[in-house]
Amino acid sequence: MDRLVFLGMTGAKHTQMAQTNNANNLANMSTAGFRGDFQSLIAETISGPGMETRANVVSAGTQTDFSPGAVMSTGRDLDVAIRGEGWFAVQAADGSEAYSRRGDFSLTSDGMLINGAGLAVLGDGGPVAIPEHQSLSIGDDGTVSIVPLGQGPESQVIVDRIRLVNADPAQLQKGDDGLLRLKDGSQAETSADVRISAGNLESSNVNSVDAMVNMICLLYTSD
């Protein structure tokens, strides 16, 4: 009887973890560049007397779906989408460097470039700071250029370059803050191969229909 209770509670725990991931995916369907999560399950052979074919299904932890989201044209100068592989480097709330595909940028009142989550976007020398200007453009290599106030287009100057990295997804793990970091705690190197497109925005890769069906299946599983 005790074994049955243990098996039942183990299954309920894994179902609850899957429900948590699925609920988080649904909550972030409209978050630019979001990467969905899922529970990875593996079969673990039961040791001891009995048939050798006996196995339990156990959780191998939360995994991230790195498939790309759809890219939409917005026409907004500060909306930026990465073309193909790559990541934006951002400064997490704890001051550490982390990586994201979220490209819905904006400027604070003091000229700091931030993403939609309010995190500072990193450049070659730290957080990108942009002085007062009359126009701004972001190049496909991440260069941020402005035309200073009172100047003509011929006076365009580069103020910084957004730090773009091309970290291997297999070496990345998502933290509780939803940001990705290298598993060994190091920082990824800047990549000159990553290209971006201004005036476009990458959506979440969560499929709303799949997530809703998954939610219903998990609810029946927990009954």
Secondary structure as UniProt FT lines:
FT   HELIX           2..27
FT   TURN            28..30
FT   TURN            32..33
FT   STRAND          37..45
FT   TURN            52..53
FT   STRAND          55..64
FT   STRAND          71..73
FT   TURN            77..78
FT   STRAND          79..83
FT   STRAND          87..91
FT   TURN            93..94
FT   STRAND          97..100
FT   STRAND          106..107
FT   TURN            109..110
FT   STRAND          112..114
FT   TURN            116..117
FT   STRAND          120..123
FT   TURN            124..125
FT   STRAND          126..127
FT   STRAND          133..138
FT   TURN            140..141
FT   STRAND          143..148
FT   TURN            149..150
FT   HELIX           153..155
FT   STRAND          157..162
FT   STRAND          164..165
FT   HELIX           169..171
FT   STRAND          172..174
FT   TURN            176..177
FT   STRAND          180..182
FT   TURN            183..184
FT   STRAND          195..198
FT   STRAND          200..202
FT   HELIX           208..222
//
